[in-house]
């Protein structure tokens, strides 16, 4: 009986992209861990130049944003693994989207921390 094989790790390009996403995700996680103590409630979650602050939240909402981004990245990784031998281009698209989601997650958390 064989164990679960992670085929994304066997190809160099996919391994590099997966590692880059993991580093970005770890960086955003550490950013939330070390900066969540300095944020005071209520947390400004959404603002714009014309209407000002339009959404407040709690510190747990910052964790919720990170968990939501993590779930999207995990789902894209599972789908990429699933489609690797069926539709390789779709697998690359899912992993490429992970990079975009990871960078956007890091930016969003950085902006929320900087505003508060």
N, C-alpha and C positions, 0 to 999 in steps of 0.2 A: 504494500500500500504506500503510495507516494504522498508526500506532503504538498502543500500549496506552493506553487512556483510563481515568482514575481518576474514576469518576462520583461517588464520595462527596464529592469536593472541590467539586462544582458546586452542591450545596445548602448553604445557610448553616447550618442546624441540625446537619447531619452534619459539616460542616467544623469547627464549634465543638467538638463532642463529640470528634472525632478529634484536634483540636489539644490539648484538655484532657488526653486520654489520653497524647499524645506528651510533654507537659510533665511529667506525673506519672511516666512511664516514664524520662524523662531525669533527673528529680530523684532517683529511686531508683537509677539507674545511677551518678550522681555521688556519691550517698551511699555506695554500696558502694566506689567507687574511692577516695574520701578516707578512709574509715573502716576499710578492710580491713587497712591497715598496723598499726593500733592493736590489732587483735584477735590474741590469742595462742592457740596450739593447746593443748589441744583446745577447740573451740568448742561452747558449749552450744546445742543446736538445739531441745530440747524439755524443758520442765519444768512441774510443777504444784505446788500447795500441799501436797498430801497425800503424794505419793511422792517429791517432789524432782526431781532431774535424771534424766530417763529416756532421753535421746539425746545423744550427743556426735558431733562431726564435725570436719572440717578447714576451713580458710578457703575452700578451693575449693567446699565445699558451699554457702556463702553465694552464690557466683557461680552455682552450679547452680540454686538457688532463683530467682535473678533470670532466668536463661536460660529456665527452665520457665515463669515468668510471661510473659516476652516471647513465647515460642512460643504460648501460649494467646491473647494479645492479637493476635498476627499472624494466627493461624488465624481468630479471630473477625472481624478486619478483612477478610480474604479472603472469608469466608462472607457478610459483610454486603454487600460489593461484588457478589458473585454473586447474592444474593437481592434486590438493590435494585429491579430492575424486574419481578421475578417475584412477590415477596411482601414488600412494603415494611415491614409491621409486623415481620416476622421480622428484617429488616435493622436496624431500630431496636432490637430486643431484643439483637441481637448487639453493636451499638455501646454500648448501655447497660450490657451485661455487661462490656465493656472498661473502663468507668469503675470499676465495682465491683472487678474484678480488679486494676486499677492501684492503687487505694487500698489494697486488702488487701495487695498486694505491698509497697507502701511501708511499711505498718504492720509487717508481718512482718520485713522487713529492719531496720527501726528498733528493734524489740524485741530481735532477736538481737544487734545491735550494742550496745544499752544493757545487756543482761545480761552481755555479755562485756566 
